[in-house]
Amino acid sequence: MRFSLYLFFSCLFFLLSACSSSTSELAIKQNLGATPFTSAPAESFKGELKFIGKQTYFTPCATDDLFLIRNDTKIKDIYSQLNRIKNTPLYIELSAEIYITPNDKEARMRVDDIYYLTQKNILLQCAKHAGPFSLKAQGASPFWRLTVDKNLILLASKAINQAYKITKEPIVSSNQTSIVATNEQGKMLRLIYQESPCYASKNKEYWGYKAQLETPWNNFSGCLKIQATPITNNVMGDYQSTEQSDLISLSLNAQHQVVFNQKTENIIKTGFWKNKSADEIVIMLTKQGNNPLQEEYVFSRTQQTLRAVAINKNNQRSPLLIPLIFTKVTKQVKPALLTPTDAKNINPNERLDKKVQHALAVYFHAQNSDPKNTQFSVVKYDLNDDGINDAIIMLDWCNRSNACEMLIFKGTKTKEAYIFNSRISAVKTPLNVTTDLHYLWKSLLFKTDQQSFLLDFDGINYTLKIKVPLEKNKKTTSTSHLLFNNAPMYWNKIVN
């Protein structure tokens, strides 16, 4: 009798264990044999570069992930050329693939290209919006900067801001690329760049290309970088399984992180994802809790659905008995309406800012204009998220509605401190800073005569004349920052 009971409970324990095991793992067919993990094209990343011992590691922005970079010779060569401050973290933009091999316990990175490397504040660099630009270039002697947006070249220097239209395909040779563009006056500009180490900002920055710029009035030289391309295939988001009996959720974020949650069994697996092609993504699960794992799924994509028919576990590929199908979960998010309620007021300082005063004097001198008794009032705000405050200046040239002339100077870390950017007529304070971005610059909103007007940056400067009021049904999100809001203006004279 005792033996029979022993057999009964032993069998019961075995069955319960088998059931538990079958629900924690997806049901598979017979193993198809050894299969390498999937390789995929390199993608753009930005984040922090770390040197630990003799190894090089990369941590993407907004994550705690740490990827070992195996082919790090070029990175170390660049690092040796920088006038670096010891133990200062480095920000890097690069093209790379995340991968794992059967012998690895954690994922690694293979680097294809290095676009940009700097000692600038990593948090600020990571917070920057990628924007629509495909190329950026700049030089210091004399100062100039350039961006390429689709078929438009936007050029800024101390003397002029201009837009040039690209009308022909770039000429690409074995060692350089040439782009020709013309402005509205028919003047031609030529940008020539080639892959070659280029060091800027007193050797504290690395750019991947050297650039030559030929313009109607001068020739310039400097550095150029290819903009790290943001992910645009809309694969990121939350998904829910539709076929499996076990309730499974899947989350993919912009930092290529994955969370695979088998909710019924309370099993959470994490890892990374990458694009294999336009309609396929690869998901590699590398950890279950703190335990290493190697599970790969190749999902086909159809609109809002992901579908996998096999699993590659430890380089052993097996078909799934039931396809793993996920449907994207859509969330309704209502944008916040722009209201001045509880806004943070940013107002002029009583103390005279001599650097702004000097920048204004230089501006009027360049315009061959005498400011005479013109007075100005200024506030500081970072309009383009580069970590440097820009100067928003109101002149006392006002109309009967108290709408005044406004100047915007871009803040820099050069000895000039501020460089002229925009001049806008008939602006009424207060100005509400919005989160709407145009060419990386925030839009500004103000009201006059019971109407709202939106100032957008056009790639070169803010709109010169206000023509169209903000549509009543247009929703604009707010940063809750008000400039010149019901406070003393503290007017100062422009001194030549």
C-alpha positions in Angstrom: 0.0 0.0 0.0 2.8 2.4 0.9 4.6 1.6 -2.3 1.4 2.2 -4.3 0.9 5.6 -2.6 4.6 6.4 -3.3 4.1 5.6 -7.0 0.9 7.7 -7.1 2.4 10.8 -5.6 5.6 10.4 -7.7 3.5 10.2 -10.9 1.4 13.2 -9.7 4.6 15.2 -9.0 6.0 14.3 -12.4 2.8 15.3 -14.2 2.6 18.7 -12.4 6.3 19.3 -13.2 5.7 18.5 -16.8 2.7 20.8 -17.0 4.6 23.6 -15.3 7.5 23.2 -17.7 5.2 23.1 -20.8 3.5 26.4 -19.9 6.8 28.2 -19.2 8.3 27.3 -22.6 6.7 27.7 -26.0 5.7 24.4 -27.6 8.1 23.4 -30.4 8.5 20.8 -33.0 11.5 18.6 -33.6 14.9 20.4 -33.6 16.2 21.3 -37.1 19.8 21.3 -36.0 22.5 23.9 -35.6 21.7 27.4 -37.0 23.8 30.5 -36.5 22.1 33.6 -35.0 20.9 36.1 -37.5 23.1 38.9 -38.7 21.6 42.3 -39.7 22.7 45.6 -41.2 24.2 48.2 -38.9 22.0 50.9 -37.4 22.6 54.3 -35.8 23.2 54.7 -32.1 24.2 57.5 -29.8 25.4 57.3 -26.2 28.4 57.1 -23.9 31.8 55.5 -24.6 33.6 53.9 -21.7 37.0 52.4 -21.2 37.1 49.8 -18.5 40.5 48.2 -18.1 41.7 47.6 -21.7 38.2 47.0 -23.0 35.9 49.5 -24.8 32.2 49.6 -24.0 29.2 51.5 -25.3 26.0 52.5 -23.3 23.2 53.8 -25.5 21.4 57.0 -24.4 18.7 56.5 -21.7 19.8 52.9 -20.9 22.1 51.1 -18.4 23.1 48.5 -21.1 26.8 47.9 -21.5 28.0 46.5 -24.9 31.5 45.3 -25.4 33.0 46.7 -28.6 35.4 44.2 -30.1 36.7 46.1 -33.2 37.7 49.1 -31.2 41.1 50.0 -32.9 39.7 53.1 -34.7 38.0 54.3 -31.6 41.2 54.1 -29.6 43.1 55.9 -32.4 40.6 58.8 -32.3 40.7 58.9 -28.5 44.5 59.2 -28.5 44.2 62.3 -30.8 41.7 64.2 -28.6 42.8 66.9 -26.1 40.9 65.1 -23.5 40.4 65.7 -19.8 41.3 62.6 -17.9 38.4 60.4 -16.8 35.9 62.6 -18.7 33.1 60.5 -20.3 32.8 60.7 -24.0 29.6 61.0 -26.2 29.6 59.1 -29.4 27.4 58.7 -32.5 28.1 55.6 -34.5 26.8 52.9 -36.9 26.8 49.4 -35.4 25.1 46.0 -35.0 24.3 44.4 -31.7 25.0 40.7 -31.8 25.7 37.6 -29.7 27.7 34.4 -30.3 27.1 31.0 -28.7 30.0 31.5 -26.3 28.9 35.0 -25.2 26.9 35.5 -22.0 26.1 39.1 -23.0 25.5 41.0 -26.2 28.3 42.8 -28.0 28.6 45.5 -30.7 30.3 45.5 -34.1 31.1 49.1 -35.2 30.9 50.0 -38.9 31.3 53.9 -38.8 32.0 56.6 -36.2 30.1 59.8 -37.0 31.0 62.0 -34.1 32.9 61.9 -30.8 33.0 64.7 -28.1 33.6 65.5 -24.5 30.4 67.6 -24.4 27.8 66.9 -21.7 26.4 63.4 -22.4 23.0 64.1 -21.0 22.5 67.2 -23.1 23.8 65.5 -26.2 21.4 62.5 -25.7 18.5 64.9 -25.1 18.9 66.6 -28.5 16.3 65.8 -31.1 17.8 64.1 -34.2 16.0 66.5 -36.6 15.6 66.1 -40.3 19.2 66.8 -41.3 21.2 64.3 -43.2 24.5 66.2 -43.0 26.0 68.8 -40.7 29.2 70.8 -41.2 31.0 73.6 -39.5 34.2 75.6 -39.4 35.9 78.1 -37.0 38.2 80.4 -39.0 36.0 82.2 -40.0 32.9 80.8 -38.3 30.3 79.0 -40.5 27.9 76.2 -40.1 25.8 74.2 -42.6 23.0 71.7 -42.6 21.5 69.6 -45.4 17.8 68.9 -45.2 16.6 66.8 -48.2 17.2 69.1 -51.2 18.0 72.2 -49.2 21.4 73.4 -47.9 21.1 75.9 -45.0 24.2 78.0 -44.5 24.9 80.4 -41.7 28.0 82.6 -41.0 28.7 85.8 -39.2 27.7 87.8 -42.2 24.7 86.0 -43.7 22.1 83.3 -43.4 21.0 81.7 -46.7 19.2 78.8 -48.2 20.5 77.0 -51.3 18.4 74.4 -53.3 20.0 71.2 -54.5 18.8 70.6 -58.1 21.2 67.8 -59.2 22.2 64.5 -57.8 25.4 64.5 -55.7 28.6 63.5 -57.7 30.1 60.6 -55.8 33.7 59.4 -56.7 35.9 56.9 -55.0 37.2 59.3 -52.5 34.8 62.3 -52.2 31.3 63.5 -52.7 30.3 66.9 -54.3 27.0 68.7 -53.9 26.0 71.7 -55.9 23.2 74.1 -55.0 21.9 77.5 -56.0 20.0 80.3 -54.1 17.1 82.5 -55.2 19.6 85.0 -56.7 21.1 82.2 -58.9 24.4 82.2 -56.9 26.1 78.8 -56.7 27.4 76.9 -53.7 29.5 73.7 -53.8 30.1 71.4 -50.8 32.8 68.8 -51.1 33.5 66.2 -48.4 35.5 63.0 -48.0 35.9 60.5 -45.2 38.9 61.5 -43.2 39.5 62.2 -39.4 38.6 65.8 -38.7 39.1 67.3 -35.2 37.3 70.5 -34.1 36.9 72.7 -31.1 40.6 72.7 -30.2 40.8 68.9 -30.8 38.0 68.1 -28.3 35.6 66.8 -31.0 36.0 64.2 -33.7 33.9 64.4 -37.0 34.1 61.7 -39.5 34.6 63.8 -42.6 36.6 66.8 -43.9 34.6 69.4 -45.8 35.4 72.2 -48.3 32.8 74.8 -49.0 32.9 77.1 -52.1 30.6 80.1 -52.0 30.3 83.3 -54.2 32.1 85.4 -51.6 34.5 83.1 -49.9 35.8 79.5 -49.5 35.6 77.7 -46.2 37.0 74.5 -44.7 35.9 72.5 -41.7 34.5 69.2 -40.5 31.3 67.3 -41.5 29.3 64.5 -40.0 26.6 62.2 -41.3 23.6 62.5 -39.1 22.8 59.4 -37.2 19.5 58.3 -38.8 16.6 57.8 -36.3 14.5 54.7 -36.4 11.5 55.5 -38.6 9.8 52.1 -39.2 7.4 52.6 -36.3 8.2 49.1 -34.9 8.6 50.5 -31.4 5.8 50.0 -28.9 3.8 47.5 -26.9 2.4 44.2 -28.3 0.1 41.5 -27.1 0.0 37.8 -28.1 -3.1 36.7 -29.9 -2.6 32.9 -30.5 -0.7 31.5 -27.5 -2.7 30.2 -24.6 -0.1 31.8 -22.3 -0.7 35.6 -22.1 2.5 37.2 -23.5 3.3 40.9 -23.9 6.2 42.3 -25.8 7.7 45.8 -25.5 10.2 47.3 -28.0 11.8 50.8 -27.4 13.9 53.2 -29.4 17.0 52.1 -27.6 16.6 48.6 -29.1 15.6 47.1 -25.8 13.1 44.2 -25.5 10.9 43.0 -22.6 9.2 39.6 -23.2 6.7 39.0 -20.4 5.0 35.6 -20.1 2.4 36.9 -17.6 0.7 33.7 -16.7 3.9 32.1 -15.5 5.4 35.5 -14.3 8.4 35.0 -16.5 10.2 38.1 -17.7 12.9 37.9 -20.4 14.9 40.8 -21.7 17.2 41.5 -24.6 17.5 43.5 -27.8 15.9 43.9 -31.2 17.3 44.9 -34.6 16.0 45.4 -38.2 16.8 42.6 -40.5 15.0 44.1 -43.5 12.1 46.5 -44.2 9.5 43.8 -43.2 11.5 41.6 -40.7 12.9 42.3 -37.2 15.1 40.1 -35.0 14.5 39.7 -31.3 17.2 38.2 -29.2 16.4 37.4 -25.5 19.6 37.4 -23.5 18.5 37.3 -19.9 15.8 35.8 -17.7 16.1 37.7 -14.5 19.9 37.6 -13.8 20.4 34.3 -15.7 22.0 34.4 -19.2 19.8 33.3 -22.1 20.1 32.8 -25.8 16.7 32.8 -27.6 16.2 34.3 -31.0 13.0 35.0 -33.0 12.8 36.4 -36.5 9.5 38.2 -36.9 7.8 39.1 -40.1 6.0 42.5 -40.0 2.6 43.2 -41.5 1.2 46.6 -40.5 0.6 46.3 -36.8 1.4 42.6 -36.5 4.5 40.6 -35.7 4.7 36.8 -36.6 7.4 34.2 -35.8 7.2 30.6 -36.7 10.5 29.3 -35.2 12.8 29.8 -32.2 16.6 29.6 -32.3 17.8 28.6 -28.8 21.5 28.2 -28.2 22.1 28.0 -32.0 19.5 25.2 -32.3 16.5 26.1 -34.5 13.1 24.6 -33.9 9.7 25.4 -35.5 6.9 26.5 -33.1 3.9 24.3 -32.9 1.7 27.4 -32.7 3.1 30.6 -34.5 4.0 33.4 -32.1 1.8 36.3 -33.2 1.7 39.8 -31.6 -0.6 42.7 -32.3 0.4 46.2 -31.5 -1.4 47.9 -28.7 -2.6 51.4 -29.7 -2.9 54.1 -27.0 -4.9 57.2 -27.3 -2.9 60.2 -26.1 -4.4 63.6 -25.8 -1.9 66.4 -26.5 -1.8 69.1 -23.8 -3.3 72.4 -24.9 -1.1 75.4 -24.7 -2.1 77.5 -21.7 -0.2 79.9 -19.5 -1.5 78.4 -16.3 1.2 77.6 -13.8 3.8 78.6 -16.4 7.4 79.4 -15.3 8.2 83.0 -15.9 11.6 83.8 -17.4 12.1 87.6 -17.2 14.9 90.2 -17.8 17.6 90.6 -15.3 18.1 94.0 -13.7 21.9 93.7 -14.3 23.2 94.8 -17.7 24.5 91.9 -19.8 27.6 93.4 -21.5 28.0 90.4 -23.9 24.5 90.9 -25.3 25.1 94.7 -25.5 28.3 94.1 -27.4 26.6 91.6 -29.8 23.9 94.2 -30.5 26.5 96.8 -31.2 28.3 94.5 -33.7 25.0 93.7 -35.3 24.0 97.3 -35.9 27.5 98.1 -37.2 27.4 95.2 -39.7 24.0 96.6 -40.9 25.5 100.1 -41.3 22.8 101.3 -39.0 23.1 103.7 -36.0 21.1 102.5 -33.1 21.1 106.0 -31.6 19.1 106.0 -28.4 17.6 102.5 -29.0 17.1 100.5 -25.9 16.9 96.7 -25.4 15.6 94.2 -22.9 16.8 90.6 -22.9 16.0 87.1 -21.5 18.0 83.9 -21.9 16.5 80.6 -23.0 17.9 77.6 -24.8 15.7 77.5 -27.9 17.5 74.7 -29.7 18.4 72.3 -26.9 22.2 72.6 -27.4 22.8 73.2 -23.7 23.6 76.9 -24.3 21.2 79.8 -23.6 20.2 81.9 -26.5 19.4 85.7 -26.2 15.8 86.8 -27.0 15.9 90.6 -27.2 13.1 93.1 -27.4 13.9 96.6 -28.8 11.9 99.6 -27.8 10.8 100.0 -31.4 7.1 99.4 -30.7 3.8 100.2 -32.5 0.6 101.5 -30.9 -0.4 98.0 -29.8 2.9 97.7 -27.9 4.1 95.0 -30.4 7.9 95.5 -30.7 10.9 94.5 -32.8 12.5 91.3 -31.6 16.0 89.9 -32.3 17.3 86.4 -31.5 21.0 85.7 -31.0 22.2 82.1 -30.8 24.3 81.4 -27.8 27.8 80.0 -28.4 30.9 79.0 -26.3 33.1 81.2 -28.5 34.5 84.6 -27.5 31.7 86.3 -29.4 29.2 84.6 -27.0 26.2 85.5 -29.2 25.7 85.3 -33.0 22.8 87.0 -34.8 20.1 84.6 -35.9 16.7 86.3 -36.5 14.8 89.5 -36.6 11.0 89.6 -36.3 8.7 92.5 -36.5 5.6 93.4 -34.4 6.0 90.8 -31.6 4.0 91.2 -28.4 5.1 89.9 -25.1 4.7 87.6 -23.2 6.1 84.8 -25.5 5.1 81.2 -24.8 7.7 78.6 -25.6 6.2 75.5 -27.2 7.5 72.0 -27.6 6.8 72.2 -31.4 10.1 71.8 -33.1 11.2 73.0 -36.6 14.8 72.2 -37.6 15.5 71.5 -33.9 14.3 75.0 -32.7 11.3 75.5 -30.5 8.4 77.5 -31.9 7.2 80.6 -30.0 3.6 81.7 -29.5 2.2 85.2 -28.7 -1.1 86.9 -28.7 -2.2 90.2 -30.0 -5.6 91.7 -30.8 -7.3 88.5 -29.5 -5.4 86.3 -32.0 -2.5 83.9 -31.5 0.6 83.9 -33.7 3.1 81.1 -34.0 6.8 81.8 -34.9 8.4 78.7 -36.5 12.1 78.3 -37.3 12.5 77.7 -41.1 16.0 76.2 -41.0 17.8 79.5 -41.2 15.9 81.8 -38.8 12.5 82.6 -37.4 9.9 84.0 -39.7 10.5 87.7 -40.4 6.9 88.8 -40.8 3.8 87.5 -39.1 1.2 86.8 -41.7 -1.1 83.9 -40.6 -2.6 83.7 -37.1 -2.7 80.3 -35.3 -5.7 78.4 -36.3 -8.2 78.0 -33.5 -8.3 74.3 -33.7 -4.6 73.8 -33.9 -3.2 72.2 -30.8 0.3 73.2 -29.6 2.0 71.7 -26.6 3.6 73.9 -24.1 6.9 73.8 -22.1 5.2 75.9 -19.5 7.8 78.7 -20.0 6.7 82.3 -20.5 9.3 84.9 -21.6 8.8 88.6 -20.6 5.7 87.9 -18.6 4.3 90.9 -16.7 7.7 91.9 -15.2 9.9 95.0 -15.4 11.7 95.1 -18.8 14.9 96.7 -17.4 15.8 98.6 -20.6 19.4 99.3 -21.5 21.0 101.4 -24.2 23.0 99.9 -27.1 26.5 101.4 -26.8 28.8 101.4 -29.9 
